[in-house]
Amino acid sequence: MIRDQETLHLLKDSIARFVREVLIPHEDIVAELDAIPDAIVAQMRELGLFGLCIPEEYGGLALTMEEEVLVAMELAYASPAFRSLVGTNNGIGAQGIVIDGTPEQKAAWLPRLAAGEIIGSFALTEPDSGSDAASLRTTAVRDGDAYVIDGVKRFITNAPEAGVFTVMARTDATRRDAGAISAFLVERGAPGLSLGRIARPNSMPRAAW
Ligand SMILES: Cc1cc2nc3c(=O)[nH]c(=O)nc-3n(C[C@H](O)[C@H](O)[C@H](O)COP(=O)(O)OP(=O)(O)OC[C@H]3O[C@@H](n4cnc5c(N)ncnc54)[C@H](O)[C@@H]3O)c2cc1C
């Protein structure tokens, strides 16, 4: 659904200009550095690209699905590296919090994700569970007021940059079904969290606890 054609047109126009004037001319340097220069990330923040799909009350633009697709098509004229950087904040890295977060979790994380101050990431896939995600082996065991999460994840988009991970873990090791899996918000720097090799052709990215 498109709520306001004129506003959407203005947004698409400014993104299209940014793509052609800034992003496309920097594709080669991004490929060479394997990173997006900070000055460009700052401009992406200013344009609101990190909060496209986060509710307005948390500083996002609250685009509908149709609006998001039209904006993504503009962004996709440039290298997918740029869309990938903002992709997890608008999608899997934030939507778990948008849909099912507590008011405290929403207030703590969504404004920072919408502003691009931190990157959100989603850690579901494991070395031995992909399509059959419900067979994941990572466990979360309650220890007083906290949970101890133990497991290995792989193919986690934006893991090296992430400030917060939505981590799927099994809270009841005796059950194999999806009903025993919960989502945990794990902050970068949490004790025991380590990153493995970064994704390269013929290598496996991992985030391990
Ligand atoms: C670019 C990229 C980014 C990703 N980002 C993330 C991320 O941010 N977070 C995250 O958690 N994961 C991420 N993933 C992982 C992604 O979700 C998994 O790759 C996906 O779930 C498939 O799992 P798998 O690679 O283990 O393949 P498998 O599940 O092992 O599948 C291998 C092959 O078997 C086929 N297959 C599987 N099951 C069946 C079946 N029942 N019947 C017939 N055929 C079947 C599949 O179609 C496929 O061809 C990413 C993957 C990619 C490529």
The ligand as an SDF file (V2000), in Angstrom:
LIG
                    3D

 53 58  0  0  0  0  0  0  0  0999 V2000
   23.6050  -13.9690    1.2940 C   0  0  0  0  0  0  0  0  0  0  0  0
   23.0690  -14.7290    2.4780 C   0  0  0  0  0  0  0  0  0  0  0  0
   22.7650  -14.0510    3.6280 C   0  0  0  0  0  0  0  0  0  0  0  0
   22.2790  -14.7530    4.7360 C   0  0  0  0  0  0  0  0  0  0  0  0
   22.0060  -14.0620    5.8750 N   0  0  0  0  0  0  0  0  0  0  0  0
   21.5610  -14.7370    6.9530 C   0  0  0  0  0  0  0  0  0  0  0  0
   21.3090  -14.0480    8.1740 C   0  0  0  0  0  0  0  0  0  0  0  0
   21.4900  -12.8190    8.2770 O   0  0  0  0  0  0  0  0  0  0  0  0
   20.8950  -14.7520    9.2550 N   0  0  0  0  0  0  0  0  0  0  0  0
   20.6930  -16.1040    9.2030 C   0  0  0  0  0  0  0  0  0  0  0  0
   20.3020  -16.6790   10.2130 O   0  0  0  0  0  0  0  0  0  0  0  0
   20.9290  -16.8010    8.0590 N   0  0  0  0  0  0  0  0  0  0  0  0
   21.3530  -16.1530    6.9370 C   0  0  0  0  0  0  0  0  0  0  0  0
   21.6050  -16.8230    5.7800 N   0  0  0  0  0  0  0  0  0  0  0  0
   21.4510  -18.2710    5.7690 C   0  0  0  0  0  0  0  0  0  0  0  0
   20.2260  -18.7370    5.0210 C   0  0  0  0  0  0  0  0  0  0  0  0
   19.0690  -18.4680    5.7730 O   0  0  0  0  0  0  0  0  0  0  0  0
   20.4720  -20.2350    4.7620 C   0  0  0  0  0  0  0  0  0  0  0  0
   21.5030  -20.3330    3.8020 O   0  0  0  0  0  0  0  0  0  0  0  0
   19.2360  -20.9270    4.2830 C   0  0  0  0  0  0  0  0  0  0  0  0
   18.3250  -21.0860    5.3460 O   0  0  0  0  0  0  0  0  0  0  0  0
   19.5700  -22.3030    3.6720 C   0  0  0  0  0  0  0  0  0  0  0  0
   20.3310  -23.0440    4.5700 O   0  0  0  0  0  0  0  0  0  0  0  0
   21.6530  -23.8240    4.1150 P   0  0  0  0  0  0  0  0  0  0  0  0
   22.5270  -22.8630    3.3830 O   0  0  0  0  0  0  0  0  0  0  0  0
   22.1870  -24.5200    5.3110 O   0  0  0  0  0  0  0  0  0  0  0  0
   21.1600  -24.8710    3.0330 O   0  0  0  0  0  0  0  0  0  0  0  0
   20.3250  -26.2280    3.3140 P   0  0  0  0  0  0  0  0  0  0  0  0
   19.1370  -25.9430    4.1780 O   0  0  0  0  0  0  0  0  0  0  0  0
   21.2820  -27.2870    3.7700 O   0  0  0  0  0  0  0  0  0  0  0  0
   19.8610  -26.5360    1.8520 O   0  0  0  0  0  0  0  0  0  0  0  0
   20.7550  -27.0220    0.8470 C   0  0  0  0  0  0  0  0  0  0  0  0
   19.9640  -27.3620   -0.3900 C   0  0  0  0  0  0  0  0  0  0  0  0
   18.9810  -28.3840   -0.0950 O   0  0  0  0  0  0  0  0  0  0  0  0
   17.6880  -27.9330   -0.4870 C   0  0  0  0  0  0  0  0  0  0  0  0
   16.7220  -28.4110    0.4970 N   0  0  0  0  0  0  0  0  0  0  0  0
   16.7300  -28.1680    1.8190 C   0  0  0  0  0  0  0  0  0  0  0  0
   15.6830  -28.7550    2.4160 N   0  0  0  0  0  0  0  0  0  0  0  0
   14.9930  -29.3850    1.4410 C   0  0  0  0  0  0  0  0  0  0  0  0
   13.8130  -30.1670    1.4210 C   0  0  0  0  0  0  0  0  0  0  0  0
   13.1350  -30.4370    2.5320 N   0  0  0  0  0  0  0  0  0  0  0  0
   13.3950  -30.6360    0.2480 N   0  0  0  0  0  0  0  0  0  0  0  0
   14.0620  -30.3890   -0.8860 C   0  0  0  0  0  0  0  0  0  0  0  0
   15.1980  -29.6550   -0.9410 N   0  0  0  0  0  0  0  0  0  0  0  0
   15.6530  -29.1440    0.2080 C   0  0  0  0  0  0  0  0  0  0  0  0
   17.7700  -26.4170   -0.5050 C   0  0  0  0  0  0  0  0  0  0  0  0
   16.8170  -25.8440   -1.4090 O   0  0  0  0  0  0  0  0  0  0  0  0
   19.1860  -26.2000   -0.9930 C   0  0  0  0  0  0  0  0  0  0  0  0
   19.2730  -26.2810   -2.4110 O   0  0  0  0  0  0  0  0  0  0  0  0
   22.0790  -16.1610    4.6620 C   0  0  0  0  0  0  0  0  0  0  0  0
   22.3790  -16.8420    3.4830 C   0  0  0  0  0  0  0  0  0  0  0  0
   22.8810  -16.1290    2.4140 C   0  0  0  0  0  0  0  0  0  0  0  0
   23.2100  -16.8890    1.1500 C   0  0  0  0  0  0  0  0  0  0  0  0
  1  2  1  0
  2  3  1  0
  2 52  2  0
  3  4  2  0
  4  5  1  0
  4 50  1  0
  5  6  2  0
  6  7  1  0
  6 13  1  0
  7  8  2  0
  7  9  1  0
  9 10  1  0
 10 11  2  0
 10 12  1  0
 12 13  2  0
 13 14  1  0
 14 15  1  0
 14 50  1  0
 15 16  1  0
 16 17  1  0
 16 18  1  0
 18 19  1  0
 18 20  1  0
 20 21  1  0
 20 22  1  0
 22 23  1  0
 23 24  1  0
 24 25  2  0
 24 26  1  0
 24 27  1  0
 27 28  1  0
 28 29  2  0
 28 30  1  0
 28 31  1  0
 31 32  1  0
 32 33  1  0
 33 34  1  0
 33 48  1  0
 34 35  1  0
 35 36  1  0
 35 46  1  0
 36 37  1  0
 36 45  1  0
 37 38  2  0
 38 39  1  0
 39 40  1  0
 39 45  2  0
 40 41  1  0
 40 42  2  0
 42 43  1  0
 43 44  2  0
 44 45  1  0
 46 47  1  0
 46 48  1  0
 48 49  1  0
 50 51  2  0
 51 52  1  0
 52 53  1  0
M  END
$$$$
